Each structure stands twice: as C-alpha cells, then as structure tokens.
Amino acid sequence: MSSQAKKTDLPPEDEFEKLRRELKSYKEREEKAINDRTNLQYLLYTTRDMTEIESLNEMIQLVLERLYNTYRPWGFALLIENADRPTVIEYMGFLGLGNDSKRLVLSHHEIITNDIAKTGGMNDDDIDLFFDDDKDDDFMFTVGPAETEDDKKPKVDVDEDTDNHNYVYGSDKEAVSKILAPDGDAEWMVMPGNIGEEHELKVFIRGVTIDSETLATIRLFLSLVSALIHNHLLQNKLEKLANTDALTGLVNRGGLDASMEQYKHMARETDEFVFAIIAIDVNGLKYVNDTFGHEAGDKLINTVGDILRRSCRKTDVISRSGGDEFIILCPNTNFEKTIAIVDRIRKYEQETKLTFTHKETGATESVSVRMSLGVADSDEFEPSKVLAEADHRESLDKQEYYKTHKKYR
C-alpha cells in the first residue's frame, strides 16, 4: 500500500481536532466531578467537627473557614437575622471579603430575602428552574412592593428601624450582583438555611463563576449546617430561661454577660455593627423598702421592669443586673436611636405613680417612679468600655436628680 493511500485512510484534520476537544471536555468534566465529590466529603467532615464546639461564633467561623478553603479565593459572609426584625443581625461572620464588601452586605442584607412572596412572586417556569439543579440558577429578576413591619405586626408604641424596600430574591444572581457588585467585577449569590421560625440564616457568596453543581454541593452542606445551628440556638434559648431574674422575669446578670460578649464580638468583627447600652438605677428604692416594706419595694422593681418592656423593642436585651439596677442592651443601634427608647422610658415614668401603705402608721402615700439613666454606644467607645461609660453617665444623671430631690439617708 502506498503512503498516499495510508494518508487518505486517516480522518480529516478537523475531525482530529473535534475528537481532541471532546476528550479534553470529558476529562475536565470527570476531574470536576471528582473534585466536587472531594469537596463535599471535606465539607461534610465539618458537620462532625461542629458537634464538638460549644460556641456558636466558633461554629460559624469553622463553617466559613471550610467554605473558604474549598472555594478559595471566593469570599463568604454568614448572617443569622432575627426573623421578626430582619434589620437585626444576631450572629455573623466573614471570610475572604474586604471592608467594602462587608459594608455592602451589612447595608443591603435585609432586602435580599429567602421569601419568594416578597419579591412579587415567581411564575411556574421560575419555580421549575428553582428546583432543577441541572440548570443554571440564573433566575428572573422579580421585584415587588415591600411588606413593611407595620403590615405584619400589631400596632405598638415603638419606633421601628425598617423602611419600605424593594426585595430581591437571594438566588437571583443577576439581581443580587447588581446590588453587591455594581461595577460587575464579581458574581454574588445568597443561599438560605432553615433554622426555625425565630431566625433566618443567609450565606453570601462572592465568586467569579458560580456553577450549578457547586451550588448543589453548598446547598447540601448548608442544610446540614443549618440543623446544627438550629439545635444550638434552641440550647441558647433554654439557657436564657435559666438566666432569668426570679422577681421580674427579665434576663439576669449571667444572661446579660453572655449577650454582651456576643455583641462585643460582632462589633470587633466589623465597625458597621454598633450596639448601645442604657444603664438604669431606680431612685428611692431604699426609702420604699424602709417605709412601706419589701413587698412595696418588689412592686416598684416590677413596675420599672414593665416600663422597660413597654419602651423597648423585641430584640433589645432587658436585664435586671442586681438590686435596683437594670441594663438594656440594644443591638444594631447607635446613640441617636437609643435616645428614642430613653424618651419612651421617660414618658411612661412620668405617667406612673404607685400608692403604698405606711407599714407603721397605716397612712397611704403616692410615690412617683423615678430612674437615673446613662447611654453609651460602641460607635463612640471601644466595645469593652461601653458598659462602664453608660454606668458613668447614669451616675452623673443621678447626681443631677438629687440636686433637686431630697436624698434618703
């Protein structure tokens, strides 16, 4: 056979190129499949390690470290929001994100929702797309009128920090990326976790190309992580019941210290998170105890507790720290917003009088409820110094009070 005949038996050159590309594509798919399985196995080990950790902050940090190690150089943020008041972040962590990205996440997290209904709804095609992991998660951009907090709750005499928003569905990569990467330099996704009725978990992912297979792996991982976090939050709830003041039903000093450590941690994590403290001391408790008896003193303390409950928001931590002293811890709140709470306390204080019977003479006396208050926030002071500054300002307020009122012994 001639050399010419041998050449004509070979496939054309473009066929070789086509076969080469197909073989290369097949190898890449196989390598990615193996890599995806390896990544999933590595991430699943995280859930085993989480069961040995007592601190929720450490659990969150471990989750972020494993995600970052697996998908470096992507960036991640994990937020746990209060379901009734999404502006309030109860736990958070970041890894692989710069300060600008952190600020964008914290300033826009509340409008990026896991609730399809808030975005104005999705059509049948969109719903099919959502449940099909083999398709790209590039959802239709749907934005609808926001449901305000006032629409969802009974009317109360408390100012809310929420405004009307146009919500964006978290899995809508195009819409979320427009908000968090307006320059188009990255692709963002927000993935939910089911952690009960009282909290919402959101994991923000910043990457270059986020494919559906990777999202399926992360989604499975987060479903397991969410269950562990939910269990930990339930345990925290039981511990909070144990940290309750027997007289008032408010948080006791142990519960306050635990919440304080959490908010100091979050304030150190990013300067975008600010918390405030209101230090309160009841004026005249000793006079009431000595003149009318300790039952009257208990009534005064309980009345102050009721005033604080009426004045504060659901997410504020109200604590009786001891005797006639109370502390209010206000998350996601600066000094100016805290003054609105103080104004409500002062309003109810002025409206409240108690009538007691003198334990020796039997005569009745009307007693005004009066408190000294001090406010400080982590925007003005180091997180570790906020309580001391609030206490100091409360002492100054008490000095001003006794300039015009007679001090009992």
C-alpha positions as CSV (number, residue, x, y, z in Angstrom):
1,M,0.0,0.0,0.0
2,S,1.3,3.4,-0.9
3,S,2.0,6.2,1.5
4,Q,-0.7,8.2,-0.4
5,A,-3.3,5.5,0.3
6,K,-2.4,5.5,4.0
7,K,-3.0,9.2,4.3
8,T,-6.4,9.0,2.8
9,D,-7.5,6.4,5.4
10,L,-6.9,8.9,8.2
11,P,-9.7,11.1,9.4
12,P,-9.5,14.7,8.3
13,E,-7.6,17.1,10.4
14,D,-10.7,18.9,11.7
15,E,-12.0,15.5,12.9
16,F,-8.9,15.0,15.0
17,E,-9.4,18.5,16.5
18,K,-13.0,17.7,17.3
19,L,-12.1,14.4,19.0
20,R,-9.3,16.1,20.9
21,R,-11.7,18.8,22.2
22,E,-14.3,16.2,23.2
23,L,-11.7,14.1,25.0
24,K,-10.5,17.2,26.8
25,S,-14.0,18.3,27.8
26,Y,-14.7,14.8,29.0
27,K,-11.6,14.8,31.2
28,E,-12.4,18.2,32.6
29,R,-15.9,17.0,33.5
30,E,-14.6,13.9,35.1
31,E,-12.0,15.9,37.1
32,K,-14.7,18.4,38.2
33,A,-17.0,15.6,39.3
34,I,-14.2,14.0,41.3
35,N,-13.3,17.4,42.7
36,D,-17.0,18.1,43.6
37,R,-17.2,14.8,45.5
38,T,-14.0,15.5,47.3
39,N,-15.2,19.0,48.2
40,L,-18.5,17.6,49.5
41,Q,-16.7,15.0,51.6
42,Y,-14.4,17.6,53.1
43,L,-17.4,19.9,53.9
44,L,-19.3,17.0,55.5
45,Y,-16.5,16.5,57.9
46,T,-17.2,20.0,59.1
47,T,-20.6,19.0,60.4
48,R,-18.9,16.3,62.5
49,D,-16.4,18.8,63.9
50,M,-19.2,21.3,64.7
51,T,-20.8,18.9,67.2
52,E,-17.7,19.2,69.4
53,I,-17.9,23.0,69.5
54,E,-19.8,24.9,72.2
55,S,-19.6,28.4,71.0
56,L,-21.9,29.5,68.1
57,N,-19.3,32.1,67.0
58,E,-16.7,29.3,66.7
59,M,-19.1,27.2,64.7
60,I,-19.8,30.0,62.3
61,Q,-16.0,30.6,61.9
62,L,-15.4,26.9,61.2
63,V,-18.1,26.9,58.5
64,L,-16.6,29.9,56.8
65,E,-13.1,28.5,57.0
66,R,-14.1,25.2,55.4
67,L,-16.0,27.0,52.6
68,Y,-13.1,29.4,52.0
69,N,-10.5,26.6,52.0
70,T,-12.7,24.7,49.5
71,Y,-13.5,27.5,47.1
72,R,-10.7,29.9,47.5
73,P,-10.4,32.8,46.5
74,W,-14.2,33.2,46.9
75,G,-15.5,35.4,49.8
76,F,-18.2,34.4,52.2
77,A,-20.4,36.1,54.8
78,L,-22.8,34.2,57.2
79,L,-25.6,36.2,58.9
80,I,-28.2,35.0,61.3
81,E,-31.1,37.5,61.4
82,N,-34.0,37.9,63.7
83,A,-37.0,36.7,61.7
84,D,-39.4,39.3,63.2
85,R,-37.0,42.1,62.7
86,P,-34.6,41.3,59.8
87,T,-32.6,44.5,60.3
88,V,-31.2,42.9,63.5
89,I,-28.3,40.6,63.0
90,E,-27.8,38.3,66.0
91,Y,-24.7,36.4,64.8
92,M,-22.4,37.0,61.8
93,G,-19.0,36.1,60.4
94,F,-16.9,37.0,57.3
95,L,-14.0,35.4,55.5
96,G,-12.3,36.4,52.2
97,L,-14.2,39.7,51.9
98,G,-12.8,43.2,52.0
99,N,-14.2,46.0,54.1
100,D,-16.2,47.4,51.1
101,S,-17.9,44.1,50.5
102,K,-18.7,43.7,54.2
103,R,-20.3,47.2,54.3
104,L,-22.4,46.3,51.2
105,V,-23.6,43.1,52.8
106,L,-24.5,44.7,56.1
107,S,-26.2,47.7,54.4
108,H,-28.3,45.6,52.0
109,H,-28.8,42.2,53.7
110,E,-32.4,42.9,54.8
111,I,-33.7,43.5,51.2
112,I,-32.1,40.2,49.9
113,T,-34.7,37.7,51.1
114,N,-35.3,34.0,51.0
115,D,-39.0,34.6,50.7
116,I,-40.3,34.3,47.1
117,A,-43.6,36.0,48.1
118,K,-41.8,39.3,49.0
119,T,-40.4,39.7,45.5
120,G,-43.9,39.8,43.9
121,G,-43.9,36.1,43.1
122,M,-42.4,33.7,40.5
123,N,-44.1,32.1,37.6
124,D,-44.3,28.4,37.0
125,D,-41.2,28.3,34.8
126,D,-39.2,30.1,37.5
127,I,-40.3,27.6,40.1
128,D,-39.4,24.6,37.9
129,L,-36.0,26.3,37.4
130,F,-35.5,26.7,41.1
131,F,-35.9,23.0,41.8
132,D,-33.8,21.8,38.9
133,D,-30.2,21.6,40.0
134,D,-29.1,20.6,36.4
135,K,-30.0,24.1,35.2
136,D,-28.2,27.3,35.8
137,D,-29.5,29.2,38.9
138,D,-29.7,32.5,36.9
139,F,-33.3,33.5,38.0
140,M,-35.6,36.1,36.5
141,F,-35.2,39.4,38.2
142,T,-38.5,39.9,40.1
143,V,-39.0,42.9,42.4
144,G,-42.3,43.8,44.1
145,P,-43.6,46.2,46.7
146,A,-42.2,45.6,50.1
147,E,-44.3,44.4,53.1
148,T,-43.4,46.7,56.0
149,E,-43.0,45.6,59.5
150,D,-46.2,47.6,60.4
151,D,-48.2,45.5,57.9
152,K,-47.1,42.3,59.6
153,K,-47.3,43.2,63.3
154,P,-49.9,44.7,65.6
155,K,-49.6,48.4,66.1
156,V,-47.3,49.2,69.1
157,D,-45.9,52.4,70.5
158,V,-42.4,51.6,69.4
159,D,-40.5,53.1,66.5
160,E,-39.2,50.6,64.0
161,D,-36.0,51.0,62.0
162,T,-37.3,49.4,58.9
163,D,-38.4,51.3,55.8
164,N,-40.2,50.3,52.6
165,H,-37.9,48.2,50.4
166,N,-38.0,46.5,47.1
167,Y,-36.9,43.0,48.0
168,V,-34.7,40.9,45.8
169,Y,-34.8,37.1,45.9
170,G,-31.4,35.8,47.2
171,S,-30.9,33.2,44.5
172,D,-31.3,35.7,41.7
173,K,-27.6,36.1,40.8
174,E,-28.1,38.9,38.4
175,A,-30.2,41.0,40.8
176,V,-28.0,40.3,43.9
177,S,-24.9,41.0,41.9
178,K,-26.3,44.4,40.7
179,I,-26.7,45.4,44.4
180,L,-23.4,44.0,45.9
181,A,-21.1,44.3,42.8
182,P,-22.4,47.4,40.9
183,D,-19.2,47.5,38.9
184,G,-19.8,44.0,37.6
185,D,-16.4,42.7,38.9
186,A,-17.9,39.7,40.7
187,E,-20.9,37.4,40.9
188,W,-22.9,37.1,44.1
189,M,-25.4,34.6,45.4
190,V,-27.2,34.4,48.7
191,M,-28.2,30.9,50.0
192,P,-30.7,30.3,52.7
193,G,-30.6,28.0,55.7
194,N,-33.7,26.8,57.6
195,I,-33.1,27.4,61.3
196,G,-36.6,27.7,62.7
197,E,-39.3,30.3,62.9
198,E,-37.4,32.8,65.0
199,H,-34.2,33.2,62.9
200,E,-33.1,33.4,59.2
201,L,-29.7,32.2,58.0
202,K,-28.2,33.8,54.9
203,V,-24.8,32.8,53.4
204,F,-23.5,35.4,51.0
205,I,-21.1,34.1,48.3
206,R,-18.8,36.3,46.2
207,G,-17.2,34.5,43.3
208,V,-16.3,34.9,39.6
209,T,-18.3,32.0,38.2
210,I,-20.7,30.1,40.4
211,D,-21.9,27.0,38.6
212,S,-25.0,24.9,39.5
213,E,-23.0,21.8,40.6
214,T,-21.1,23.8,43.1
215,L,-24.3,25.4,44.3
216,A,-25.8,22.0,44.8
217,T,-22.8,21.0,46.9
218,I,-23.0,24.1,49.0
219,R,-26.8,23.8,49.4
220,L,-26.5,20.3,50.8
221,F,-23.7,21.4,53.1
222,L,-25.8,24.3,54.4
223,S,-28.8,22.1,55.0
224,L,-26.8,20.1,57.5
225,V,-25.1,23.1,59.0
226,S,-28.5,24.8,59.5
227,A,-29.8,21.9,61.5
228,L,-26.8,22.1,63.8
229,I,-27.1,25.8,64.2
230,H,-30.8,25.5,64.9
231,N,-30.1,23.0,67.7
232,H,-27.5,25.4,69.2
233,L,-30.0,28.3,69.1
234,L,-32.6,26.1,70.9
235,Q,-30.0,25.3,73.5
236,N,-29.3,29.0,73.9
237,K,-33.0,29.6,74.4
238,L,-33.1,27.0,77.2
239,E,-30.0,28.7,78.8
240,K,-31.8,32.0,78.6
241,L,-34.7,30.6,80.6
242,A,-32.2,29.5,83.2
243,N,-30.7,33.1,83.2
244,T,-34.0,34.7,84.2
245,D,-34.4,37.0,87.2
246,A,-37.0,35.4,89.5
247,L,-38.7,38.6,90.6
248,T,-39.1,40.5,87.2
249,G,-38.8,37.7,84.6
250,L,-36.1,39.8,82.9
251,V,-32.7,38.5,81.9
252,N,-30.3,38.2,84.9
253,R,-26.7,39.3,85.0
254,G,-25.4,36.0,83.7
255,G,-27.7,36.2,80.7
256,L,-26.7,39.8,80.1
257,D,-23.0,39.0,80.2
258,A,-23.5,36.2,77.6
259,S,-25.3,38.6,75.2
260,M,-22.8,41.4,75.9
261,E,-19.9,39.1,74.9
262,Q,-21.7,38.3,71.6
263,Y,-22.3,41.9,70.7
264,K,-18.7,42.9,71.6
265,H,-17.5,40.1,69.3
266,M,-19.7,41.4,66.4
267,A,-18.6,45.0,67.0
268,R,-14.9,43.8,66.8
269,E,-15.7,41.8,63.6
270,T,-16.8,45.0,61.7
271,D,-17.2,48.6,62.6
272,E,-20.6,48.5,60.7
273,F,-22.1,46.8,63.7
274,V,-22.9,49.1,66.5
275,F,-24.6,48.4,69.9
276,A,-25.7,50.7,72.7
277,I,-26.3,50.2,76.4
278,I,-28.7,52.0,78.7
279,A,-27.7,51.8,82.3
280,I,-30.6,52.4,84.8
281,D,-30.8,52.9,88.5
282,V,-34.1,53.2,90.4
283,N,-34.2,56.2,92.6
284,G,-35.8,55.9,96.1
285,L,-35.9,52.1,96.4
286,K,-34.4,52.1,99.9
287,Y,-37.0,54.7,101.0
288,V,-39.8,52.5,99.7
289,N,-38.4,49.4,101.4
290,D,-37.9,51.0,104.7
291,T,-41.1,52.9,104.8
292,F,-43.6,50.6,103.2
293,G,-41.9,47.2,103.4
294,H,-40.1,44.9,100.9
295,E,-43.3,43.9,99.2
296,A,-43.7,47.5,98.2
297,G,-40.1,47.6,97.0
298,D,-40.7,44.5,94.9
299,K,-43.8,46.2,93.4
300,L,-41.6,49.2,92.5
301,I,-39.0,47.0,90.8
302,N,-41.6,45.1,88.9
303,T,-43.2,48.3,87.8
304,V,-39.9,49.6,86.4
305,G,-39.5,46.2,84.6
306,D,-42.9,46.7,83.0
307,I,-42.0,50.2,81.9
308,L,-38.8,49.0,80.3
309,R,-40.7,46.2,78.5
310,R,-43.2,48.7,77.1
311,S,-40.4,51.0,76.0
312,C,-38.0,48.6,74.3
313,R,-38.1,46.6,71.1
314,K,-38.4,42.9,70.9
315,T,-34.7,42.5,70.1
316,D,-33.4,44.6,73.0
317,V,-32.0,42.6,75.9
318,I,-33.5,43.9,79.2
319,S,-31.7,42.8,82.3
320,R,-32.1,43.3,86.0
321,S,-28.4,43.2,86.9
322,G,-29.0,43.4,90.6
323,G,-31.0,45.2,93.3
324,D,-32.2,48.4,91.9
325,E,-30.1,48.3,88.7
326,F,-31.1,47.5,85.2
327,I,-29.2,47.3,81.9
328,I,-30.7,47.4,78.4
329,L,-28.5,46.1,75.6
330,C,-29.6,47.4,72.2
331,P,-28.2,45.6,69.1
332,N,-27.8,47.4,65.7
333,T,-28.4,50.7,67.5
334,N,-26.4,53.9,67.8
335,F,-26.7,56.6,70.4
336,E,-29.3,58.6,68.5
337,K,-31.6,55.7,68.0
338,T,-31.2,54.8,71.7
339,I,-32.5,58.2,72.7
340,A,-35.9,57.3,71.2
341,I,-36.0,54.4,73.7
342,V,-35.0,56.7,76.6
343,D,-37.7,59.1,75.6
344,R,-40.3,56.4,75.8
345,I,-39.0,55.3,79.2
346,R,-39.2,58.9,80.5
347,K,-42.8,59.2,79.1
348,Y,-44.0,56.2,80.9
349,E,-42.0,57.1,84.0
350,Q,-43.8,60.5,84.2
351,E,-47.2,58.8,83.8
352,T,-46.6,56.2,86.6
353,K,-47.4,56.6,90.3
354,L,-47.7,53.9,92.9
355,T,-49.8,54.1,96.1
356,F,-48.3,52.4,99.2
357,T,-49.5,51.9,102.8
358,H,-47.1,53.0,105.6
359,K,-46.1,49.9,107.5
360,E,-46.2,51.7,110.9
361,T,-48.9,54.3,110.6
362,G,-51.2,52.7,108.0
363,A,-51.3,56.0,106.1
364,T,-51.2,55.9,102.3
365,E,-48.7,57.7,100.1
366,S,-48.4,58.2,96.4
367,V,-44.9,57.6,95.2
368,S,-43.6,58.6,91.8
369,V,-41.4,56.2,89.8
370,R,-38.1,57.8,89.1
371,M,-34.9,56.5,87.4
372,S,-31.4,57.7,86.6
373,L,-30.2,56.7,83.1
374,G,-27.0,56.7,81.2
375,V,-26.4,55.9,77.5
376,A,-23.3,54.9,75.5
377,D,-22.6,53.1,72.3
378,S,-19.8,51.2,70.5
379,D,-19.6,53.9,67.8
380,E,-18.2,56.4,70.4
381,F,-16.4,54.0,72.7
382,E,-14.4,50.7,72.4
383,P,-16.9,47.7,72.7
384,S,-15.3,46.7,76.0
385,K,-15.8,50.1,77.5
386,V,-19.4,50.8,76.6
387,L,-21.0,49.5,79.8
388,A,-18.6,51.4,82.0
389,E,-19.3,54.6,80.1
390,A,-23.1,54.1,80.4
391,D,-22.7,53.4,84.1
392,H,-20.7,56.6,84.5
393,R,-23.3,58.7,82.7
394,E,-26.0,57.1,84.8
395,S,-24.1,58.3,87.9
396,L,-24.0,61.8,86.6
397,D,-27.7,61.7,85.9
398,K,-28.3,60.5,89.5
399,Q,-26.2,63.4,90.8
400,E,-28.4,65.9,88.8
401,Y,-31.6,64.2,90.2
402,Y,-30.5,64.7,93.8
403,K,-29.7,68.4,93.2
404,T,-33.5,68.9,93.2
405,H,-34.7,66.0,95.3
406,K,-34.0,65.1,98.9
407,K,-31.8,62.1,99.3
408,Y,-33.0,59.4,101.7
409,R,-30.1,58.6,104.1
